[in-house]
Amino acid sequence: MDRKIIGVDLGGTTIKFAILTENGDVQQKWSIETNILDDGAHIVPDIVSSINHHLHLYQMKPEQFIGIGMGSPGTVDRDRGTVTGAYNLNWKDTQEVKKIIEQDTKIKFTIDNDANVAALGEQWKGAGENDTDVAFITLGTGVGGGIVSNGALVHGVGAAGEVGHMNVEPDGYLCTCGNRGCLETYASATGVVRVARDMAEEFSGDSQLKSRLDDGQEITAKTVFDLAKRNDLLAKMVIDRVCHYLGIACANIGNLLNPSFIVIGGGVSAAGAFLLNNIEKYFEKYAFPSVRKTTHLRLAQLGNEAGVVGAASLTLS
């Protein structure tokens, strides 16, 4: 009998689920709303209930599964299977996730940080081509990342892969972590808008982006990228600055780890080849010569499935 694996991607808005084969092929997937009321007390019971409901629906039994893997925000204790400080879930206290899910589903459970499992997903079934050395950067509301080296996630002593907090501008923008100049403050979706607002104040030429900002219109990172693609001068300057910082970050990752691929995902990566080409320009400038030839930048391929696929793969290690 071919045994299956389950992936769970726990987010602040939705919880995504998938049942996969051992080879990583998604066979069923579904999602539920994340109920963060009552200090997030409903989240783990909802996960258990949804898994059990779907196993009943598909006429499957716990013994048909190798395990359940989950990616979660917050500080994850992988050995104990607990999560602490996931504030977007209202989880202030330590949550005994593994204990409850194993007890109530009768299936073995493994957990890791959400950015790490997205990295595993892209490494295994996405742009990483199942290579043993892949770095992943996700550009969304914040900037996250994960590193797979020699076929395994790099955890350090707990906080490895915090790409978003790599310093790219000493004494730059203040970050939520308390430091200044973190990549996240420039290259996240909110960071791009922040750079645009600052640069617009000093810009005096003709620009639709400047006009929109001066008029008090709401802009997003997508607005800036779309205008840059249409040759808006200020928008191009903003994207050049953002990609300069991303290029430095990718060069530093490349110089330190020399992975086969640095994969760039998240909402901002929807800008596609335009984003990648602009980052590559600076990666080429700052990377060590042999790294330029051997580490390749790529756009993520799995989109929203990266989390569930990577989470499921935790069960195989």
Contacts in CASP RR format, 6 or more apart in sequence:
PFRMAT RR
TARGET T0000
AUTHOR 0000-0000-0000
METHOD contacts of the structure
MODEL  1
MDRKIIGVDLGGTTIKFAILTENGDVQQKWSIETNILDDGAHIVPDIVSS
INHHLHLYQMKPEQFIGIGMGSPGTVDRDRGTVTGAYNLNWKDTQEVKKI
IEQDTKIKFTIDNDANVAALGEQWKGAGENDTDVAFITLGTGVGGGIVSN
GALVHGVGAAGEVGHMNVEPDGYLCTCGNRGCLETYASATGVVRVARDMA
EEFSGDSQLKSRLDDGQEITAKTVFDLAKRNDLLAKMVIDRVCHYLGIAC
ANIGNLLNPSFIVIGGGVSAAGAFLLNNIEKYFEKYAFPSVRKTTHLRLA
QLGNEAGVVGAASLTLS
1 64 0 8 1.000
2 21 0 8 1.000
2 22 0 8 1.000
3 22 0 8 1.000
3 64 0 8 1.000
3 65 0 8 1.000
3 66 0 8 1.000
4 19 0 8 1.000
4 20 0 8 1.000
4 21 0 8 1.000
4 22 0 8 1.000
4 27 0 8 1.000
4 60 0 8 1.000
4 64 0 8 1.000
4 65 0 8 1.000
4 66 0 8 1.000
5 19 0 8 1.000
5 20 0 8 1.000
5 21 0 8 1.000
5 22 0 8 1.000
5 24 0 8 1.000
5 65 0 8 1.000
5 66 0 8 1.000
5 67 0 8 1.000
5 68 0 8 1.000
5 69 0 8 1.000
5 312 0 8 1.000
5 313 0 8 1.000
5 315 0 8 1.000
5 316 0 8 1.000
6 17 0 8 1.000
6 18 0 8 1.000
6 19 0 8 1.000
6 20 0 8 1.000
6 51 0 8 1.000
6 65 0 8 1.000
6 67 0 8 1.000
6 68 0 8 1.000
6 69 0 8 1.000
6 107 0 8 1.000
6 312 0 8 1.000
6 315 0 8 1.000
7 17 0 8 1.000
7 18 0 8 1.000
7 19 0 8 1.000
7 20 0 8 1.000
7 68 0 8 1.000
7 69 0 8 1.000
7 70 0 8 1.000
7 307 0 8 1.000
7 308 0 8 1.000
7 309 0 8 1.000
7 310 0 8 1.000
7 311 0 8 1.000
7 312 0 8 1.000
7 315 0 8 1.000
8 15 0 8 1.000
8 16 0 8 1.000
8 17 0 8 1.000
8 47 0 8 1.000
8 51 0 8 1.000
8 68 0 8 1.000
8 69 0 8 1.000
8 70 0 8 1.000
8 71 0 8 1.000
8 308 0 8 1.000
8 311 0 8 1.000
9 15 0 8 1.000
9 16 0 8 1.000
9 17 0 8 1.000
9 70 0 8 1.000
9 71 0 8 1.000
9 114 0 8 1.000
9 117 0 8 1.000
9 307 0 8 1.000
9 308 0 8 1.000
9 311 0 8 1.000
10 34 0 8 1.000
10 43 0 8 1.000
10 47 0 8 1.000
10 70 0 8 1.000
10 71 0 8 1.000
10 72 0 8 1.000
10 73 0 8 1.000
10 89 0 8 1.000
10 114 0 8 1.000
11 34 0 8 1.000
11 72 0 8 1.000
11 73 0 8 1.000
11 88 0 8 1.000
11 89 0 8 1.000
11 114 0 8 1.000
12 34 0 8 1.000
12 36 0 8 1.000
12 73 0 8 1.000
12 88 0 8 1.000
12 89 0 8 1.000
13 33 0 8 1.000
13 34 0 8 1.000
14 31 0 8 1.000
14 32 0 8 1.000
14 33 0 8 1.000
14 34 0 8 1.000
15 31 0 8 1.000
15 32 0 8 1.000
15 33 0 8 1.000
15 34 0 8 1.000
15 43 0 8 1.000
15 46 0 8 1.000
15 47 0 8 1.000
15 50 0 8 1.000
16 29 0 8 1.000
16 30 0 8 1.000
16 31 0 8 1.000
16 304 0 8 1.000
16 307 0 8 1.000
16 308 0 8 1.000
17 29 0 8 1.000
17 30 0 8 1.000
17 31 0 8 1.000
17 32 0 8 1.000
17 50 0 8 1.000
17 51 0 8 1.000
17 54 0 8 1.000
17 308 0 8 1.000
18 26 0 8 1.000
18 27 0 8 1.000
18 28 0 8 1.000
18 29 0 8 1.000
18 305 0 8 1.000
18 308 0 8 1.000
18 309 0 8 1.000
18 312 0 8 1.000
19 26 0 8 1.000
19 27 0 8 1.000
19 28 0 8 1.000
19 29 0 8 1.000
19 54 0 8 1.000
19 58 0 8 1.000
19 60 0 8 1.000
20 26 0 8 1.000
20 27 0 8 1.000
20 308 0 8 1.000
20 309 0 8 1.000
20 312 0 8 1.000
21 27 0 8 1.000
22 66 0 8 1.000
22 316 0 8 1.000
24 124 0 8 1.000
24 125 0 8 1.000
24 309 0 8 1.000
24 312 0 8 1.000
24 313 0 8 1.000
26 305 0 8 1.000
26 308 0 8 1.000
26 309 0 8 1.000
28 54 0 8 1.000
28 58 0 8 1.000
29 305 0 8 1.000
29 308 0 8 1.000
30 50 0 8 1.000
30 54 0 8 1.000
32 46 0 8 1.000
32 50 0 8 1.000
34 43 0 8 1.000
34 46 0 8 1.000
34 89 0 8 1.000
35 42 0 8 1.000
35 43 0 8 1.000
35 46 0 8 1.000
36 43 0 8 1.000
36 88 0 8 1.000
36 89 0 8 1.000
36 90 0 8 1.000
37 90 0 8 1.000
38 90 0 8 1.000
39 90 0 8 1.000
39 91 0 8 1.000
39 92 0 8 1.000
39 93 0 8 1.000
40 89 0 8 1.000
40 90 0 8 1.000
40 91 0 8 1.000
43 89 0 8 1.000
43 91 0 8 1.000
43 95 0 8 1.000
44 95 0 8 1.000
44 97 0 8 1.000
44 100 0 8 1.000
44 101 0 8 1.000
45 100 0 8 1.000
47 70 0 8 1.000
47 101 0 8 1.000
48 100 0 8 1.000
48 101 0 8 1.000
48 104 0 8 1.000
48 105 0 8 1.000
51 68 0 8 1.000
51 101 0 8 1.000
51 105 0 8 1.000
51 107 0 8 1.000
52 104 0 8 1.000
52 105 0 8 1.000
55 61 0 8 1.000
55 62 0 8 1.000
62 105 0 8 1.000
62 106 0 8 1.000
62 107 0 8 1.000
65 107 0 8 1.000
65 108 0 8 1.000
66 108 0 8 1.000
66 315 0 8 1.000
66 316 0 8 1.000
67 107 0 8 1.000
67 108 0 8 1.000
67 109 0 8 1.000
67 110 0 8 1.000
67 315 0 8 1.000
68 101 0 8 1.000
68 105 0 8 1.000
68 107 0 8 1.000
68 108 0 8 1.000
68 109 0 8 1.000
68 110 0 8 1.000
68 315 0 8 1.000
69 109 0 8 1.000
69 110 0 8 1.000
69 111 0 8 1.000
69 117 0 8 1.000
69 311 0 8 1.000
69 312 0 8 1.000
69 314 0 8 1.000
69 315 0 8 1.000
70 97 0 8 1.000
70 101 0 8 1.000
70 109 0 8 1.000
70 110 0 8 1.000
70 111 0 8 1.000
70 112 0 8 1.000
70 117 0 8 1.000
70 311 0 8 1.000
70 314 0 8 1.000
71 111 0 8 1.000
71 112 0 8 1.000
71 113 0 8 1.000
71 114 0 8 1.000
71 116 0 8 1.000
71 117 0 8 1.000
71 307 0 8 1.000
71 311 0 8 1.000
71 314 0 8 1.000
72 83 0 8 1.000
72 86 0 8 1.000
72 97 0 8 1.000
72 111 0 8 1.000
72 112 0 8 1.000
72 113 0 8 1.000
72 114 0 8 1.000
73 83 0 8 1.000
73 86 0 8 1.000
73 88 0 8 1.000
73 89 0 8 1.000
73 113 0 8 1.000
73 114 0 8 1.000
74 83 0 8 1.000
74 84 0 8 1.000
74 85 0 8 1.000
74 86 0 8 1.000
74 87 0 8 1.000
74 91 0 8 1.000
74 113 0 8 1.000
75 83 0 8 1.000
75 84 0 8 1.000
75 85 0 8 1.000
75 86 0 8 1.000
76 82 0 8 1.000
76 83 0 8 1.000
76 111 0 8 1.000
76 112 0 8 1.000
76 113 0 8 1.000
77 83 0 8 1.000
77 84 0 8 1.000
78 110 0 8 1.000
78 111 0 8 1.000
78 112 0 8 1.000
78 155 0 8 1.000
80 98 0 8 1.000
81 96 0 8 1.000
81 97 0 8 1.000
81 98 0 8 1.000
81 99 0 8 1.000
81 109 0 8 1.000
81 111 0 8 1.000
82 94 0 8 1.000
82 95 0 8 1.000
82 96 0 8 1.000
82 97 0 8 1.000
82 98 0 8 1.000
83 91 0 8 1.000
83 94 0 8 1.000
83 95 0 8 1.000
83 97 0 8 1.000
83 111 0 8 1.000
84 91 0 8 1.000
84 93 0 8 1.000
84 94 0 8 1.000
84 95 0 8 1.000
85 91 0 8 1.000
85 92 0 8 1.000
86 95 0 8 1.000
97 109 0 8 1.000
97 111 0 8 1.000
98 109 0 8 1.000
98 110 0 8 1.000
98 111 0 8 1.000
101 107 0 8 1.000
101 109 0 8 1.000
102 108 0 8 1.000
102 109 0 8 1.000
108 315 0 8 1.000
110 314 0 8 1.000
110 315 0 8 1.000
110 317 0 8 1.000
111 314 0 8 1.000
112 120 0 8 1.000
112 153 0 8 1.000
112 311 0 8 1.000
112 314 0 8 1.000
114 307 0 8 1.000
115 136 0 8 1.000
115 138 0 8 1.000
115 144 0 8 1.000
115 145 0 8 1.000
115 146 0 8 1.000
115 161 0 8 1.000
116 145 0 8 1.000
116 146 0 8 1.000
116 153 0 8 1.000
116 155 0 8 1.000
116 161 0 8 1.000
117 306 0 8 1.000
117 307 0 8 1.000
117 310 0 8 1.000
117 311 0 8 1.000
117 313 0 8 1.000
117 314 0 8 1.000
118 136 0 8 1.000
118 138 0 8 1.000
118 145 0 8 1.000
118 146 0 8 1.000
118 306 0 8 1.000
118 307 0 8 1.000
118 310 0 8 1.000
119 134 0 8 1.000
119 135 0 8 1.000
119 136 0 8 1.000
119 145 0 8 1.000
119 146 0 8 1.000
119 147 0 8 1.000
119 148 0 8 1.000
119 153 0 8 1.000
119 263 0 8 1.000
119 310 0 8 1.000
120 148 0 8 1.000
120 153 0 8 1.000
120 309 0 8 1.000
120 310 0 8 1.000
120 311 0 8 1.000
120 313 0 8 1.000
120 314 0 8 1.000
121 302 0 8 1.000
121 306 0 8 1.000
121 307 0 8 1.000
121 309 0 8 1.000
121 310 0 8 1.000
121 313 0 8 1.000
122 128 0 8 1.000
122 134 0 8 1.000
122 136 0 8 1.000
122 263 0 8 1.000
122 265 0 8 1.000
122 300 0 8 1.000
122 301 0 8 1.000
122 302 0 8 1.000
122 306 0 8 1.000
123 130 0 8 1.000
123 131 0 8 1.000
123 134 0 8 1.000
123 136 0 8 1.000
123 148 0 8 1.000
123 151 0 8 1.000
123 263 0 8 1.000
124 130 0 8 1.000
124 309 0 8 1.000
124 310 0 8 1.000
124 313 0 8 1.000
125 302 0 8 1.000
125 309 0 8 1.000
125 310 0 8 1.000
126 263 0 8 1.000
126 300 0 8 1.000
126 301 0 8 1.000
126 302 0 8 1.000
126 306 0 8 1.000
127 261 0 8 1.000
127 263 0 8 1.000
127 298 0 8 1.000
127 299 0 8 1.000
127 300 0 8 1.000
127 301 0 8 1.000
128 134 0 8 1.000
128 260 0 8 1.000
128 261 0 8 1.000
128 263 0 8 1.000
128 298 0 8 1.000
129 260 0 8 1.000
129 261 0 8 1.000
131 259 0 8 1.000
131 260 0 8 1.000
131 261 0 8 1.000
132 148 0 8 1.000
132 149 0 8 1.000
132 150 0 8 1.000
132 151 0 8 1.000
132 260 0 8 1.000
133 148 0 8 1.000
133 149 0 8 1.000
133 150 0 8 1.000
133 151 0 8 1.000
133 257 0 8 1.000
133 258 0 8 1.000
133 259 0 8 1.000
133 260 0 8 1.000
133 261 0 8 1.000
134 147 0 8 1.000
134 148 0 8 1.000
134 259 0 8 1.000
134 260 0 8 1.000
134 261 0 8 1.000
134 262 0 8 1.000
134 263 0 8 1.000
135 145 0 8 1.000
135 146 0 8 1.000
135 147 0 8 1.000
135 148 0 8 1.000
135 163 0 8 1.000
135 253 0 8 1.000
135 254 0 8 1.000
135 257 0 8 1.000
135 259 0 8 1.000
135 261 0 8 1.000
135 262 0 8 1.000
135 263 0 8 1.000
136 145 0 8 1.000
136 146 0 8 1.000
136 147 0 8 1.000
136 148 0 8 1.000
136 262 0 8 1.000
136 263 0 8 1.000
136 264 0 8 1.000
136 265 0 8 1.000
136 300 0 8 1.000
137 143 0 8 1.000
137 144 0 8 1.000
137 145 0 8 1.000
137 146 0 8 1.000
137 163 0 8 1.000
137 164 0 8 1.000
137 246 0 8 1.000
137 249 0 8 1.000
137 250 0 8 1.000
137 253 0 8 1.000
137 262 0 8 1.000
137 263 0 8 1.000
137 264 0 8 1.000
137 265 0 8 1.000
138 144 0 8 1.000
138 145 0 8 1.000
138 264 0 8 1.000
138 265 0 8 1.000
138 266 0 8 1.000
138 269 0 8 1.000
138 300 0 8 1.000
139 187 0 8 1.000
139 188 0 8 1.000
139 189 0 8 1.000
139 264 0 8 1.000
139 265 0 8 1.000
139 266 0 8 1.000
139 267 0 8 1.000
139 268 0 8 1.000
139 269 0 8 1.000
140 188 0 8 1.000
140 189 0 8 1.000
140 266 0 8 1.000
140 267 0 8 1.000
140 268 0 8 1.000
141 188 0 8 1.000
141 189 0 8 1.000
141 190 0 8 1.000
142 164 0 8 1.000
142 184 0 8 1.000
142 188 0 8 1.000
142 189 0 8 1.000
142 190 0 8 1.000
143 163 0 8 1.000
143 164 0 8 1.000
143 182 0 8 1.000
143 183 0 8 1.000
143 184 0 8 1.000
143 187 0 8 1.000
143 188 0 8 1.000
144 161 0 8 1.000
144 162 0 8 1.000
144 163 0 8 1.000
144 164 0 8 1.000
144 184 0 8 1.000
145 161 0 8 1.000
145 162 0 8 1.000
145 163 0 8 1.000
145 164 0 8 1.000
146 153 0 8 1.000
146 154 0 8 1.000
146 160 0 8 1.000
146 161 0 8 1.000
146 163 0 8 1.000
147 153 0 8 1.000
147 154 0 8 1.000
147 160 0 8 1.000
147 161 0 8 1.000
147 253 0 8 1.000
147 257 0 8 1.000
147 259 0 8 1.000
148 154 0 8 1.000
148 259 0 8 1.000
149 257 0 8 1.000
149 259 0 8 1.000
152 317 0 8 1.000
154 160 0 8 1.000
154 161 0 8 1.000
163 183 0 8 1.000
163 249 0 8 1.000
163 253 0 8 1.000
164 182 0 8 1.000
164 183 0 8 1.000
164 184 0 8 1.000
164 187 0 8 1.000
164 249 0 8 1.000
165 175 0 8 1.000
165 177 0 8 1.000
165 179 0 8 1.000
165 182 0 8 1.000
165 183 0 8 1.000
165 184 0 8 1.000
166 182 0 8 1.000
166 183 0 8 1.000
166 249 0 8 1.000
166 252 0 8 1.000
167 179 0 8 1.000
167 181 0 8 1.000
167 182 0 8 1.000
167 183 0 8 1.000
168 181 0 8 1.000
168 182 0 8 1.000
168 183 0 8 1.000
168 186 0 8 1.000
168 245 0 8 1.000
168 248 0 8 1.000
168 249 0 8 1.000
169 180 0 8 1.000
169 181 0 8 1.000
169 186 0 8 1.000
169 245 0 8 1.000
170 180 0 8 1.000
170 181 0 8 1.000
171 180 0 8 1.000
171 181 0 8 1.000
172 180 0 8 1.000
172 181 0 8 1.000
172 185 0 8 1.000
173 180 0 8 1.000
173 181 0 8 1.000
173 182 0 8 1.000
173 185 0 8 1.000
173 186 0 8 1.000
173 191 0 8 1.000
173 194 0 8 1.000
174 180 0 8 1.000
174 181 0 8 1.000
174 185 0 8 1.000
175 181 0 8 1.000
175 182 0 8 1.000
175 184 0 8 1.000
175 185 0 8 1.000
176 184 0 8 1.000
183 245 0 8 1.000
183 246 0 8 1.000
183 249 0 8 1.000
184 191 0 8 1.000
185 191 0 8 1.000
185 194 0 8 1.000
186 192 0 8 1.000
186 194 0 8 1.000
186 195 0 8 1.000
186 241 0 8 1.000
186 242 0 8 1.000
186 245 0 8 1.000
187 242 0 8 1.000
187 245 0 8 1.000
187 246 0 8 1.000
187 249 0 8 1.000
187 268 0 8 1.000
188 268 0 8 1.000
189 220 0 8 1.000
189 221 0 8 1.000
189 267 0 8 1.000
189 268 0 8 1.000
190 221 0 8 1.000
191 221 0 8 1.000
191 242 0 8 1.000
192 221 0 8 1.000
192 224 0 8 1.000
192 225 0 8 1.000
192 238 0 8 1.000
192 239 0 8 1.000
192 242 0 8 1.000
192 268 0 8 1.000
193 219 0 8 1.000
193 220 0 8 1.000
193 221 0 8 1.000
193 224 0 8 1.000
195 238 0 8 1.000
195 241 0 8 1.000
195 242 0 8 1.000
196 209 0 8 1.000
196 213 0 8 1.000
196 219 0 8 1.000
196 224 0 8 1.000
196 234 0 8 1.000
196 235 0 8 1.000
196 238 0 8 1.000
197 213 0 8 1.000
199 234 0 8 1.000
199 237 0 8 1.000
199 238 0 8 1.000
199 241 0 8 1.000
200 207 0 8 1.000
200 209 0 8 1.000
200 210 0 8 1.000
200 213 0 8 1.000
200 214 0 8 1.000
200 234 0 8 1.000
203 210 0 8 1.000
203 233 0 8 1.000
203 234 0 8 1.000
203 237 0 8 1.000
205 233 0 8 1.000
205 234 0 8 1.000
206 233 0 8 1.000
207 232 0 8 1.000
207 233 0 8 1.000
207 234 0 8 1.000
207 235 0 8 1.000
208 227 0 8 1.000
208 232 0 8 1.000
208 235 0 8 1.000
209 219 0 8 1.000
209 223 0 8 1.000
209 224 0 8 1.000
209 227 0 8 1.000
209 232 0 8 1.000
209 234 0 8 1.000
209 235 0 8 1.000
209 238 0 8 1.000
210 234 0 8 1.000
212 219 0 8 1.000
212 223 0 8 1.000
213 219 0 8 1.000
221 268 0 8 1.000
222 270 0 8 1.000
222 271 0 8 1.000
224 235 0 8 1.000
224 238 0 8 1.000
224 239 0 8 1.000
225 235 0 8 1.000
225 239 0 8 1.000
225 268 0 8 1.000
225 271 0 8 1.000
225 274 0 8 1.000
225 275 0 8 1.000
227 234 0 8 1.000
227 235 0 8 1.000
228 235 0 8 1.000
228 236 0 8 1.000
228 238 0 8 1.000
228 239 0 8 1.000
228 274 0 8 1.000
229 274 0 8 1.000
239 274 0 8 1.000
239 275 0 8 1.000
239 278 0 8 1.000
240 278 0 8 1.000
243 275 0 8 1.000
243 278 0 8 1.000
243 279 0 8 1.000
243 281 0 8 1.000
243 282 0 8 1.000
244 282 0 8 1.000
246 264 0 8 1.000
246 279 0 8 1.000
246 282 0 8 1.000
247 279 0 8 1.000
247 280 0 8 1.000
247 281 0 8 1.000
247 282 0 8 1.000
247 283 0 8 1.000
247 285 0 8 1.000
247 286 0 8 1.000
248 282 0 8 1.000
248 286 0 8 1.000
250 262 0 8 1.000
250 279 0 8 1.000
250 282 0 8 1.000
250 283 0 8 1.000
250 287 0 8 1.000
250 297 0 8 1.000
251 282 0 8 1.000
251 283 0 8 1.000
251 285 0 8 1.000
251 286 0 8 1.000
251 287 0 8 1.000
251 288 0 8 1.000
251 291 0 8 1.000
252 286 0 8 1.000
253 259 0 8 1.000
253 262 0 8 1.000
254 262 0 8 1.000
254 287 0 8 1.000
254 288 0 8 1.000
254 291 0 8 1.000
254 295 0 8 1.000
255 287 0 8 1.000
255 288 0 8 1.000
255 291 0 8 1.000
258 290 0 8 1.000
258 291 0 8 1.000
258 294 0 8 1.000
258 295 0 8 1.000
259 295 0 8 1.000
260 294 0 8 1.000
260 295 0 8 1.000
260 296 0 8 1.000
261 295 0 8 1.000
261 296 0 8 1.000
261 297 0 8 1.000
261 298 0 8 1.000
262 295 0 8 1.000
262 296 0 8 1.000
262 297 0 8 1.000
262 298 0 8 1.000
263 298 0 8 1.000
263 299 0 8 1.000
263 300 0 8 1.000
264 275 0 8 1.000
264 276 0 8 1.000
264 279 0 8 1.000
264 297 0 8 1.000
264 298 0 8 1.000
264 299 0 8 1.000
264 300 0 8 1.000
265 299 0 8 1.000
265 300 0 8 1.000
265 303 0 8 1.000
266 300 0 8 1.000
266 303 0 8 1.000
268 275 0 8 1.000
269 275 0 8 1.000
269 299 0 8 1.000
269 300 0 8 1.000
272 299 0 8 1.000
273 299 0 8 1.000
275 299 0 8 1.000
276 297 0 8 1.000
276 298 0 8 1.000
276 299 0 8 1.000
279 297 0 8 1.000
280 297 0 8 1.000
283 292 0 8 1.000
283 297 0 8 1.000
284 292 0 8 1.000
287 295 0 8 1.000
300 306 0 8 1.000
302 309 0 8 1.000
END
